[in-house]
Amino acid sequence: MKQNSAHPFLNAVSVYFDRRILAILFLGFTSGLPLALTAGSLSIWLMETGVSKASIGAFALVGLPYTFKFIWSPLIDCMPIPGLTYILGRRRGWMLFTQIILAASIIALGKTNPANDPAFTAFLAFVVAFCSASQDIVIDAFRVDILDEKSYGAGAATVVFGYRIGMLVSGAGALYLATVYPWPLVYDMMAGLIVIGMITTLLCKEPNASIVNHLSFHDPSNIKNWIYNAVVKPFSDFMMRPYWIWILTFIMFYKLGDAFVGNMLNPFFIETGFTKIEIANITKVFGFIATILGGFIGGVLVSRYGTMKALLICGFFQLASNLVFAAQAYAGNNLTMLVISIATENITGGMGTAALVAYLSSLCHASYSATQYALLSSFSSVGRTFLSSTAGVLAESMNWILYFILTAIIAVPGILILIWLIKRKPA
């Protein structure tokens, strides 16, 4: 009996040993690698070369392509790359193309002189961000196309893990290298690591769903027809789903309680009396490990119970983690409790993220996966970015214990909508 009861768990974990999941790990690494090269690592290089703080602050605008990548996602969904699309297919052709121009742009960025011409450095940093965001679009689409629904959770957890490793390499790794080598050589080294993604792209198989491109340019001169096929149809296809408005509402509200917590954590920690060093050490070490662990657990839950049930389980855990911070507020300046709070928040947050990414993947049609995933992921940020902007006003109007209890209540509507959707469409 014990052996039989272990099979479901072993089957759920075994999905991580799939060759497709391994490919997603390496592609996730390539996806996360450029981020610090246009943000944290770049800001330190700028500081060392004497660029003013005001100019360094303005460099944050180079990250805009990550926010608005859905605008050109229809092009990646349908426009063929001469030669590469014919040889490698729709997805792999675009992946290799974006990786080549990404590596070239990183090398070019490293060759600039921020002290003499910061505007040109900013321009090339923007180009790197644009190429990186374009790579993200096609990698997300490739992941959706090659996996089945039971593998979506593992794929989501794995791409997040690879992404974070890539960020560590281009962040802490680049800083370590910069203590020994000049920044242009460091950027050359980082560009060389893009080869990992290129090799992975060449070794992968083109997804069956994308071999026939239903959105190819049958008549390049017919702009209206192209706009309809590339832009309108992805929307109309999604809107043909039952309860699509409720699905979008759920996506917006699912992690809203988490967003209200995350927006006010640092002010809460400072006001509670924790030092900056304590906050950095605990959130960095335990936060990273806990997030990766949570993503793994979320992937197993999706594989074992299916996407909808996994979302429900993770949703309840996310809500409970908000109440842990209410306990932290009651305990006050207690480092042991802080470790517990950070570990709980990051584990449950990682679980919820893996389940949500799996759900968004399952909503995408194979013909429009790049466009639909880019749009859905952008829509999921509405709650995190706009609705949670009122968190500070709420926190000022009450004590911290009541505030964190309120964030748990804010998480309830998302769970209720999910239960409603499960009853009407269980799969």
FENTA-V928284 format. One record per residue. RES is the residue in three letters. BURIAL is 1 if it has 24 or more other C-alpha atoms within 12 Angstrom, else 0. Layout:
RES & BURIAL
RES & BURIAL
This chain:
MET & 0
LYS & 0
GLN & 0
ASN & 0
SER & 0
ALA & 0
HIS & 0
PRO & 0
PHE & 0
LEU & 0
ASN & 0
ALA & 1
VAL & 1
SER & 0
VAL & 1
TYR & 1
PHE & 0
ASP & 0
ARG & 0
ARG & 1
ILE & 1
LEU & 1
ALA & 1
ILE & 1
LEU & 1
PHE & 1
LEU & 1
GLY & 1
PHE & 1
THR & 1
SER & 1
GLY & 1
LEU & 1
PRO & 1
LEU & 1
ALA & 1
LEU & 1
THR & 1
ALA & 1
GLY & 1
SER & 1
LEU & 1
SER & 1
ILE & 1
TRP & 1
LEU & 1
MET & 0
GLU & 0
THR & 0
GLY & 0
VAL & 1
SER & 0
LYS & 0
ALA & 0
SER & 0
ILE & 1
GLY & 0
ALA & 0
PHE & 1
ALA & 1
LEU & 0
VAL & 1
GLY & 1
LEU & 1
PRO & 1
TYR & 1
THR & 1
PHE & 1
LYS & 1
PHE & 1
ILE & 1
TRP & 1
SER & 1
PRO & 1
LEU & 1
ILE & 1
ASP & 1
CYS & 1
MET & 1
PRO & 1
ILE & 1
PRO & 0
GLY & 0
LEU & 0
THR & 1
TYR & 0
ILE & 0
LEU & 1
GLY & 1
ARG & 1
ARG & 1
ARG & 1
GLY & 1
TRP & 1
MET & 1
LEU & 1
PHE & 1
THR & 1
GLN & 1
ILE & 1
ILE & 1
LEU & 1
ALA & 1
ALA & 1
SER & 1
ILE & 1
ILE & 1
ALA & 1
LEU & 1
GLY & 1
LYS & 0
THR & 1
ASN & 0
PRO & 1
ALA & 0
ASN & 0
ASP & 0
PRO & 1
ALA & 0
PHE & 0
THR & 1
ALA & 1
PHE & 1
LEU & 1
ALA & 1
PHE & 1
VAL & 1
VAL & 1
ALA & 1
PHE & 1
CYS & 1
SER & 1
ALA & 1
SER & 1
GLN & 1
ASP & 1
ILE & 1
VAL & 1
ILE & 1
ASP & 1
ALA & 1
PHE & 1
ARG & 1
VAL & 1
ASP & 1
ILE & 1
LEU & 1
ASP & 1
GLU & 1
LYS & 1
SER & 1
TYR & 1
GLY & 1
ALA & 1
GLY & 1
ALA & 1
ALA & 1
THR & 1
VAL & 1
VAL & 1
PHE & 1
GLY & 1
TYR & 1
ARG & 1
ILE & 1
GLY & 1
MET & 1
LEU & 1
VAL & 1
SER & 1
GLY & 1
ALA & 0
GLY & 1
ALA & 1
LEU & 1
TYR & 0
LEU & 0
ALA & 1
THR & 0
VAL & 0
TYR & 0
PRO & 0
TRP & 1
PRO & 1
LEU & 0
VAL & 1
TYR & 1
ASP & 1
MET & 1
MET & 1
ALA & 1
GLY & 1
LEU & 1
ILE & 1
VAL & 1
ILE & 1
GLY & 1
MET & 1
ILE & 0
THR & 1
THR & 1
LEU & 1
LEU & 0
CYS & 1
LYS & 1
GLU & 1
PRO & 1
ASN & 0
ALA & 1
SER & 1
ILE & 1
VAL & 0
ASN & 1
HIS & 1
LEU & 1
SER & 1
PHE & 0
HIS & 0
ASP & 0
PRO & 0
SER & 0
ASN & 0
ILE & 0
LYS & 0
ASN & 0
TRP & 1
ILE & 1
TYR & 0
ASN & 1
ALA & 1
VAL & 1
VAL & 0
LYS & 1
PRO & 1
PHE & 1
SER & 0
ASP & 1
PHE & 1
MET & 0
MET & 0
ARG & 0
PRO & 0
TYR & 0
TRP & 0
ILE & 0
TRP & 1
ILE & 1
LEU & 1
THR & 1
PHE & 1
ILE & 1
MET & 1
PHE & 1
TYR & 1
LYS & 1
LEU & 1
GLY & 1
ASP & 1
ALA & 1
PHE & 1
VAL & 1
GLY & 1
ASN & 1
MET & 1
LEU & 1
ASN & 0
PRO & 0
PHE & 1
PHE & 1
ILE & 0
GLU & 0
THR & 1
GLY & 0
PHE & 1
THR & 0
LYS & 0
ILE & 0
GLU & 0
ILE & 1
ALA & 0
ASN & 0
ILE & 1
THR & 1
LYS & 0
VAL & 0
PHE & 1
GLY & 1
PHE & 1
ILE & 1
ALA & 1
THR & 1
ILE & 1
LEU & 1
GLY & 1
GLY & 1
PHE & 1
ILE & 1
GLY & 1
GLY & 1
VAL & 1
LEU & 1
VAL & 1
SER & 1
ARG & 1
TYR & 1
GLY & 1
THR & 1
MET & 1
LYS & 1
ALA & 1
LEU & 1
LEU & 1
ILE & 1
CYS & 1
GLY & 1
PHE & 1
PHE & 1
GLN & 1
LEU & 1
ALA & 1
SER & 1
ASN & 1
LEU & 1
VAL & 1
PHE & 1
ALA & 1
ALA & 1
GLN & 1
ALA & 1
TYR & 0
ALA & 0
GLY & 0
ASN & 0
ASN & 0
LEU & 1
THR & 0
MET & 0
LEU & 1
VAL & 1
ILE & 1
SER & 1
ILE & 1
ALA & 1
THR & 1
GLU & 1
ASN & 1
ILE & 1
THR & 1
GLY & 1
GLY & 1
MET & 1
GLY & 1
THR & 1
ALA & 1
ALA & 1
LEU & 1
VAL & 1
ALA & 1
TYR & 1
LEU & 1
SER & 1
SER & 1
LEU & 1
CYS & 1
HIS & 1
ALA & 1
SER & 1
TYR & 1
SER & 1
ALA & 1
THR & 1
GLN & 1
TYR & 1
ALA & 1
LEU & 1
LEU & 1
SER & 1
SER & 1
PHE & 1
SER & 1
SER & 1
VAL & 1
GLY & 1
ARG & 1
THR & 0
PHE & 0
LEU & 0
SER & 1
SER & 0
THR & 0
ALA & 1
GLY & 1
VAL & 0
LEU & 0
ALA & 1
GLU & 0
SER & 0
MET & 0
ASN & 0
TRP & 1
ILE & 1
LEU & 0
TYR & 1
PHE & 1
ILE & 1
LEU & 1
THR & 1
ALA & 1
ILE & 1
ILE & 1
ALA & 1
VAL & 1
PRO & 1
GLY & 1
ILE & 1
LEU & 0
ILE & 1
LEU & 1
ILE & 1
TRP & 0
LEU & 1
ILE & 0
LYS & 0
ARG & 0
LYS & 0
PRO & 0
ALA & 0
